[in-house]
Amino acid sequence: MNTPVALITGASRGLGRALAAGLAREGLTHDGQTHERLSLIIDARNAAALQEAAEQLRAAGATVTAISGDVTDPAHRAALLRAAEAAGRLDLLVNNAGTLGASPLPALADYPPADLRTAFEANVIAPIALIQLMLPLLRASGGGVLNITSDAAREAYAGWGGYGAAKAALEQASNVLAAEELAIRVWWADPGDLRTDMHQQAFPGQDISDRPRPESVVPAFARLISQRLPSGRYRAADLMPAGHSARRPG
């Protein structure tokens, strides 16, 4: 089977949905050849929103398998693996699904431990567990893993300790995976501040309409994937092709 396959988690809205639409439109580049067709496996917790996204992707010409569920659930991850095995290959795994954690953002002194565990389970444990399941397929295709991270993993923003600590852990896990898995690409990429539901949760009641839409950074991720840049950490703002721009608020 020659059609490349991409698995994108958290694809019912925000960046995940924008990336799925961009890949459906552009396809994947594999072994130096651009494929016009692309098979997508997408998931999200909200079944209705996921189905709506899947229908739009199919209308754009993509072959889509939509599986609703929570990536923190081992049974759901197993269902995603079965879908990839049924497709016959996996060329790209995008770990986009995650959680902000406690909202409004609390100081670490007041961070509920239960919410902190939830943040690490969704943002660190689940992506690593999904990678473990998908590695045999990714090794076989010489594919890639794209883990979505944040500048909160590196900068000390008051209130962002739970989310930032989880993303920092994901970044180091990605770094180690890149050193261990030389047959595949491992990228961890910061999209910048975007106009998403998660970002709104971080700033309840505030107007975030000045943030760029998720679609604005798709060209950056398309470049990262299509050019198969070396494994490592990237910022979408640094990857934008000539003629494109994605404003990154300070």
Stockholm file with secondary structure:
# STOCKHOLM 1.0

chainA/1-250         MNTPVALITGASRGLGRALAAGLAREGLTHDGQTHERLSLIIDARNAAALQEAAEQLRAAGATVTAISGDVTDPAHRAALLRAAEAAGRLDLLVNNAGTLGASPLPALADYPPADLRTAFEANVIAPIALIQLMLPLLRASGGGVLNITSDAAREAYAGWGGYGAAKAALEQASNVLAAEELAIRVWWADPGDLRTDMHQQAFPGQDISDRPRPESVVPAFARLISQRLPSGRYRAADLMPAGHSARRPG
#=GR chainA/1-250 SS CCSCEEEESSCSSHHHHHHHHHHHHHCCEETTEECSCCEEEEEESCHHHHHHHHHHHHHTTCEEEEEESCTTSHHHHHHHHHHHHHHTCCCEEEECCCCCCSSSCCCGGGCCHHHHHHHHIIIIIHHHHHHHHHHHHHHHHTCEEEEECCGGGTSCCTTCHHHHHHHHHHHHHHHHHHHHCTTSEEEEEECCSCSCHHHHHHSTTSCCTTSCCGGGGHHHHHHHHHTTCCSEEEEHHHHCCTTCCCCCCC
#=GC SS_cons         CCSCEEEESSCSSHHHHHHHHHHHHHCCEETTEECSCCEEEEEESCHHHHHHHHHHHHHTTCEEEEEESCTTSHHHHHHHHHHHHHHTCCCEEEECCCCCCSSSCCCGGGCCHHHHHHHHIIIIIHHHHHHHHHHHHHHHHTCEEEEECCGGGTSCCTTCHHHHHHHHHHHHHHHHHHHHCTTSEEEEEECCSCSCHHHHHHSTTSCCTTSCCGGGGHHHHHHHHHTTCCSEEEEHHHHCCTTCCCCCCC
//
